[in-house]
Amino acid sequence: MSFRPTPPVERMSDSESVMWTLEADPALRSELVCVTLLDSPPDEARLRANVGAAIADIPRLRQRVLAPPLRIAPPEWAPSVVELDYHVQKVTLPAPGGLRDLLDLAAAIGATPFDPERPLWQFFVVQGFHGDGGEAEAALIEKLHHSVTDGVRGLRLSLRLVDTRREPEADPAPADERVTVADDAVPERSRVEVTRDAVLSSVGRNLRLAGAVAGAGVALVRHPSRLPGTVGAGIEVGGSIRRQLLVTGSARSPVTTARSAARQFEVLTVPFAPAKEAAAILGGSLNDLYVTAVARALGRYHEERADDEHGDPVDELRMAMPVNLVQGEDGAGNHFAPARVLVPIRPVDPAILFARVHRALAPLRGESALQLTDGLAGIAGVLPAAVLIAAFRSQARTIDFSASNLRGSPVPLYVAGSRIVANFAFGPRSGSPLNVTLMSYAGELQIGCNVDPAAIDDPGQFVALLAESFDRLLAFASPAPTA
C-alpha cells in the first residue's frame, strides 16, 4: 500500500482573510484595476504566451480561494486550473470608443465580483479604442483582487508580463489553453479534509498566541527592571493604536458625506522631473507634493461648495495611505498597513500648505501600531462576517480620502509588441469617497482617481482642481530651458 503525504496547506494571512470576507459588501470590495494604454494592438499569441509564462512562474496566479466552513480558519490558497479564455478576454468599447468610454468600462469591470471558483485575476484586451487622437491606439484592462497582492508587489508581478523592447530577444513558449498546476499537486480535497485542517490550524494559532502572552509574562517577572520602559512603550503604542487602528471620530468633511457602491474613474498626467524638483525646492519629498496637490484640490472643492447646508468650513481631512512594511520583498502577498493621518487642506497658498502636509506625514512610518495590523486582523478574523462588515463600514466612515504612491518603470516598456503609453492604477475605495493612486512611469506621474459620485458629485471638477493644484506646485521648479 503506497502513501503520498499531503503537502502543507497554504492559507491566507489574517489581513488577506479579512479582505476576502469583506468581498460580500460591494462598497468594501478590494479589487485593484489598471488601465494600460498602448500605441498599437498587442500581438494576441504573444500576450497569451507571456501570461502563460507568468502563471507558470507565480503560484498565486494559479490558485483559488477555498474557505473552510464557519470561518474557523483563514481560507486556503488551493491549486486550480487556469483557463486562459476566461482570464484573458476580448471586450469591445461602444462608439465613439474614446478615453471616457474606456474608463467607464474599466469601472464596470472593477465593480463585477470575482468568481470564487477561479484564481482572482483577469485581463481584458480592449477593441474599438481610438485614443482621442493621442499616442494610444489600444488598451488593456487588468483586474486583480487585493488579497492576491498589494500594490507594490502587484507592480513587480506585472513586470513578468512586459519587455524592455518591442521585439524581445526570445519569445516565450506558446501557452496551453488550460494551464495546470504542478504535476505533484494533490487532487481536489474533500470537505472533511478541509474542515480537519482548518480546525488544526485554528488550534495551532490559539496555542501560539497563548504561548506568546505567557512568555511575555515570564520575562516581566524575571526582569522587573524593564517595567518602566515597558510602561512607557505601552503608552506610546496605545496612543498609536488610537490614532491608527481604533479611530472613533467621523470623517471631517461636511461635503462628501454620501456613500454608494458606484465607481467613476478619472485620470490625470503630470510631468515627473519638475514635480520632483519642486518638491526638493519646497523642502520635502515627491510624496509630500503629491498629497499636497490632492489636499489642496479637496480644499478648493470644499470652498466652492461651502454654503449653509454643508455647515462650517473644514480645515483638515483624514487620509488613509498604505505604508509598505517590508522593503525589497518580491512575489505575491500583502505587506502593507493602512496608515491614517489628518491632513490640512488649507490655506490655498501651495508653499504654506506643502510645509504643513510635510509635517503631518513625517511621523507616519514611526507609528508603532502599524506593526500590529496583522494581529488585529487575526482577532477580526474570528468575528461573524456580518459583525466584521459592520465594523469595517464604521471605520470606513472615518476616512475622507485614500491616497497611494507607486513607483513604476523610469523607462518605456512593451507588452506583446506594443509600447505602453500610460498606466493608470485605480485602488479600492474600501468605503471611502475617493482613492487617488499615483504611478510613476517613463517621465510622468500617471494618476488614477476612483471616485464615489454620490460623495463627489462632480468628479470632473475635482480633477480640474487637482490639475490646477499640481500646476501651482510645479511652478516652483526651474523653468524649462528654451531652444
N, C-alpha and C positions, 0 to 999 in steps of 0.2 A: 504493500500500500504506500503510495507516494503522498507527500505532503508539501505543498508550496506555501511558505509563510506569507501572511498578508502584509503588504507594505504599510508603513506608518501612514495614518490619516493626516492630511494637511488641512488645517482649519483656518478660517478667517481669524484675523486678530479681533479683539473686542471692539475696536473702533470701526473696523470694516463690517462687523456683525450688526452694529447699531445702524450704520448707513443702510445696510440691506433691509433691516426691519422697517426703517422709515420710508422705504420704497412704496409702502401701502398708501402713503399720503402724497397725492400728486404735487402739492406745494413744497414738499420736503425732499423730493427725489434728488439724487446725486449724480446726474449724468454730466459728463464732460463732452462738449461738442466743439469741433474745429472745422472752420470753413477755409479750404485751401484754394486759392485762385492760381490757375496755371496759364501759361502762354499758348498752349495748344492741347488738344485732347490727348490723354495718356494712351500709350500702347496697351491695349487690354490684356494681351497674353503676358506681357512683361509685368504688368501690375499684379496679375494673379500669381505669377511666379514669385514676385517679391513678397506678397502676402503669405504665400505658402512657406517660403523660407523663414519668415518671421514666426509663423505658427510653430514650425519645427524647432526653432531656437528658443522660444519664450513659452514655458509651460503654462503660464496663466491664460494665454490666448486659446488654449485647448482644454480648458477646464470650465465646468459649470457649477452652479451652486446646488448643494444637496443639504437641505435643512433637516435636522432631527426633529422628532415630534415635541411639541410643547416648549420649544426653545430651551431645552435643558443644557445645551452647549452651543457654542458658535457653529454656524453651518460649515460643512466641508467644502473644499475645492475638489470636486470629483472629476476624474478623467472623462472626456467627452469626445465624440466625433464631430469634426468641424465640416460643415457643408458649405463650400465656397459660394455656391449660388445663392445662399441665404446671407452670408456675411459680406459678400461683395456684390452689390446690386447696382442696376442702372435705374435712374429716375429721370424724368423729362420735366423741365420747367414749363409752365404755361407762358404764353406770349404776354408781354414782349420779351421775357427772359432776361431782364436786367438784374442789377445787384439787389434791388428791393425784393424782387421775386425770389432770388436765391436765399436771402436772409430769412424770408418768411417760410420757405421750405425747410431750412435748417431748424428754425424754431419749432415747426410742426414735428420734425423728426425727433428733436430733443424731447418733446412732450409725450412721445409714444413710449410706453413702458417696455422694458426688455422682456424677452421670453426667458423665463427662469429655467427652461429645459435646455438652453443653449448657452455657450460662452457669451459673456456680457460685452460684446463689441460688434460694430457693423461699419462698413464703408459703403458710400454711395457715389457712383460715378454720375455726374450731373450732365445731362444732354440738353441742348437748347439754350445754354447760357451764352450771352453775347457781350458781356463785359462793359456795357455802357460806353463803348468807344475807347476804352483804355487798353493796357497791355494784355489783360487777362481775356482769354477766349475759351476757357474751360474751367471746370471746378470739381472738387471733391468735397464731400461732407463726411467727417469721421465722428463716430459716436462711441463713447467708452464709459462704463459705469465707474464711479469714483472708488468703489470697493476693489476694483482691479488694480488701480494705481493712482497716485496723486499726480498733480500737475507736473512737477519737476521730473518724476520718473516716467510720466507719460510722454514727455518730450524725448527722453532717452530711448524709450521703446520705439517712438516714431522714426528715430534715426536708422533703425534696422530696415526701413522701407524706402530710404532715399539714397541718392547718389550725389557725388560732388561734380559730376559731369553729365552732359546729356547722353552720351554714349559710353556706358561703363566698359571697363576692360573685359569683363566676362559676364554674360547673362546668367542668372540663376536657373537651375533646372526647372522644367515645366512643373506646375503644381497639379496634383491629382484633384479630381472633382471633390473627393472626400479625403480630408487629411486626418489620419487616425492618430491615436496616442501611441506611445512606445510599445514595442512588442511584449514587454513584460508587464503591461498594465493588467490589473485584475478585471474580471467581468463585473457587470452591474451587481452591486451588493444588495442583499435583502434588507427589508425594513427592520428585521430583528437585529441584523449586524449593525446597521446604522444606529439603532437605539442603544445597543450594548456599548458601542464605542463612545457614544455621547455621554452615557452615564459614567463610564470610566473617566472620561475627560473632565466631567464636572466634579467628580470626587477628587481627582488629582489637583484641580485648580483650588478647591477649597482647602485641601491639605497644605498646599504651598503657601496660601495666604495665611493660614493659622500658624505655620512654621515661621513665616517672616515676622508676624506680630510677636510670637513667643521669643524669637531670637532678639528682637529689639528690647523686650522687657528684661531678659537676662543680661544683655550688655549694659543696660542702665543700672542694674543692681550691682554689677561688678565694677562699674566705673561711674560712681555718683558724681564725681567732679565734673563730668561732662554735662550735667544737668543744666547749669546756667546758659551755656551755649545752645543746648538743645531747645530751651525755652525761648531764647531769642530767635533762633531759626524758625521755631514753630509759629511765633507771632508774625514773622515775615512771610512765611508760607501761607498762614491764614489770611493775611491781607491780600496776597496774590490770588488766592482762591476766590476771595470775594470779588476781586476786580475782573478775574478771567473766567471762572467756571460757574459761579453761582450768582450771576447778575440778576437782581430782582427789579430794578427800575425799568420803566418802559423806554422805548425808543424816544429820542429827543424831538424829532420832527413833528410839528403840528400840521404839516402839509401832506406828507407821504404816509398817511395812516392806514389807507385802504390796502387790502391784500387780496390776491387772487392767484390761481394756478396758471394764468395766461403768461405767455412769453413774447416779448418783442426784441429782436436782435438789431443792434445798431453798431456801426463801425467808424473808426477814425484812424488816420495815419499821421504820424508826427516824425520829423527827421531826428535821427539818433544823435549825431555829433553835436549839434547846437544845444540839444536838451542836456546832454552830459556836461558840456562846457558851462551852460547857465547854472546847473546845479552846483558845480565846483565854485563858480564865482560867488554864488549866494551862500556858500559855506556848508553844503550838505551833499547828499547823495542823489543819484538819479531817482531812487525810490521816494526820497523826500519831495522831489519836484513833481513826480507823478501823483502822489497823494495830495499835494498842494493843489494841483490842477483840478483833480476831482472834487476836493473840498470847496475850492473857490467856485466851481461851476454849480455845485449844490447850493452854496450860499447865494449866488446870483439867482438861481431858480426859486429859492425861498423868498428872496426880496421881491421878485416880480409877481409872486402870488400872495404877498402879505396883505391881509385885509382883516376885518373884524371877525370873520368866520373862522380864520385859522389862528386866532389868539395872538399872544405876544411873540415878537421875533425870537429866534433861537440863535445862539452864538456857537454852538458846537453840536456835533453829531457823533453817535457811537459807530465806529467802523470795526468790522471783522476782517482780519488779514491772516492768511496761513503763514506760519513760521516753520521753516524746514528744520527738523530736529537732528537729522543725520546728514552730514556732509559727505559727498563723494560716493554715495552708495548707488549702485545701478540695479536695474531689474524692476519687477513689479512690486506692488505693495504700497502701503501708505506710511509715511514717516513725517507727518506734519502735525501741528497743533493750531487750532483757530484762536489766535490772539485777538483780544478786544481792547479798544482804546478810544477815549474821547478825543475827537479831532476838531480843532477850531475851523469854522467856515467863514469867519470874519477876522479882519477887515478885508475889503476888496483889494487893497493895495497888495500886490503879489509878493513883494520883498518881505514885508512885515508878516504876512500870513505864512510864507515859507519858513521864516525863523520860528514861528510858533508851532508849526507842524513838525519841524525838525526836533524841537524839544519834546513834543508829545510822543514821537516814535522812538526816540533814543532808548528808553528803558525796556522796550518790548522783549528783546532776546534774553534779558535778565530775569524775566518773570518766572519764578520757580514753579508756579502752578502749572505751567505748560507741560512740564515733565510728568505731571500726574494725570494727563488726559486719558491715557490708556487705562490707568487704574480705575478712574471714574467710569470709563466706558464699560469695564468689567462689571461694575455694580449696576449700571444702567441696563446691561445686557440681560439681567435676570428679571427685570420688570416685565409685567404683561405688556404685549405690544400696544394695546390701547393707551395704557398709562405712559409708556415711553413716548409715543407720538404726541400725546397731550403735553408732556413735559418739554419736548423739543419745540412744539408750537409756541409755548410760553416763552422759551428762551429766544426763539426767532423774533418775537415781538420786541425784544430789547435792542435789536440791531437796526440801524438806519441804512447802512450800505456795506457791501463787501468789496474788497479790492485784492487782486493778486498780481504779482510781478514775476514773469517767467523769462529766463534768458534763453534765447534761441540762437540759431547759427548766425555768425557775422558774415558769412559768405553765401552766395546763391546756391541753392540745392535743386535737385531734379528728382522727379518721380516718374518712372516708366517712360523716360524720354522727353518729359515736359518740364520746363523750368517753373519753379514755384515763384509766383509773383508776390504773393502775400499769404500769411497765415493769421486768421483771426480766431482766437480761442474764446469760448463762452463757458465760464464756470457756473456751477449750480448756485441759484439764489438761496436755497435752503430756507425759504420762508421770508427772506428779507426783500425790500423793494427793488434792490439794484445790486448787480455784481458786475464790476468793471475789471477786466483782465487785460493786462499789458503783456505783449510778447515782442521781444526784440528780434529783428531778422533783417540781415543784409542792409544795414544802414538806416533802418526805420524802426520806430515804435508802432506796432500794429495793435490796435486796441479794440476789444470786443465788449459791448455792453449788453448784458442780459437784463432787460427792464421789465418790471411788472407794470403794465399800462394802467392798472387800477390805482397804483400809487403815484406814478409819474405819468400824468395823463397826456403829456406832450413830449414823448421821447426825442423827437427831432429837435425841439427847442433845447432840451438838456444837452444833446450832442453839440449843438451850435455853441452853447455856453462853454462846454468843455474845450472846443477848438479855440475859442477866444481866450480862455484861461491859459492854454498852452502858448498861444501867440504872445501873450503878455509876459510870460515867464521866459520864453526863448529870446525875447528882446534883450535880455541881459547878456546874451552871448555876443562874441565879437561879430561884426558884420562880415558876411562872406566876401572874399576878395573879388574885385571886378576884373573882367578880362582886359 
